[in-house]
């Protein structure tokens, strides 16, 4: 973060300095009372269960430079070294501060959005751009109304930034787009994640397209041409350019001659008059599109395609996202971070392609936030698992996991299936069942906490 004075911060959020020096410097912003290094601005978020204003004395004692408060001066004695800035709403003020900071830094920012693959595409895009620029990227999964402003405020002296932008409710994308003001937007796809809140894929697309609300004139929309809801979309606003990437002949930036070997894809990236062979080190054919999105974005910002492709090829995955480990003779496919119907299908394709292993074991848990059609979607996943020969054995966890089992059983009544309500019971049964030579896939929504089992089986616990 570039240094800001307390007085500048107060002016940006139209706050009142209750105490402390307006000349004190801030170089870090935190919402976590445990994360208060020197020169920190602490923002107490009022949540459903906790009002972080109660931590103001604690962060003051730790040496925070400043804090927002929506409650005036705390009753307890406060060290005079910490400035207090009174604001009407601490979250809104965090967002206002980030928007003001964005206007100050003026470097190109690329927004990454979509239903599936945002984090991988963010990583690949940052790598591709690093062939030419000093790149800032969203840390962890900070892609929400709270995470995005914190992300923007941490940008320092980098030359370009890649910002992951998620949404789960109506209005959220508009809010974060007006903070980020991305110069380019990359869309991975339109899937079923958050359909419970938004009702349909068309509604999901409409909400994500509000990323345009904060984009300046002459911005570029980088869209997945293989996704029918994006390739056929007519709502790109006047003055914006659209560039399509994909595998079809109509894509502006294409992947040709795609081959697979041991689950890893190679392809020829064709962008303009350039043709470059790309070899990926992350599993799954679907990663071709993520890589093409990254290379298209890098090309738009002037990166050399050959160098960008070399950087993309160096990527070996992200924690709990399609990582493959060998441990005690067992191949573990850890894709336990989250799940939607499309990402579960992609993970099962990876498992299905592992023909050298003795048995392919799918450990699948609930896919959350799918709304009224959740049961049918889970049964469809189970049916396709059997029909596509993606696994030899199925373990499930949770109520919706049982629907996966039901779908598999309907397709083949003799298919080997074990279903559990309790994660520890699943663990005990699975670990006694698995043998050297097996391949095991872990896939489910983050709330089902399969990551702990994946870590144990892969030796990463």
Order of alpha helices (4+ residues) and beta strands (2+ residues): beta-alpha-beta-beta-beta-beta-alpha-beta-beta-alpha-beta-alpha-beta-alpha-beta-alpha-beta-alpha-alpha-beta-alpha-beta-beta-beta-beta-alpha-alpha-beta-beta-alpha-beta-alpha-beta-alpha-beta-alpha-beta-alpha
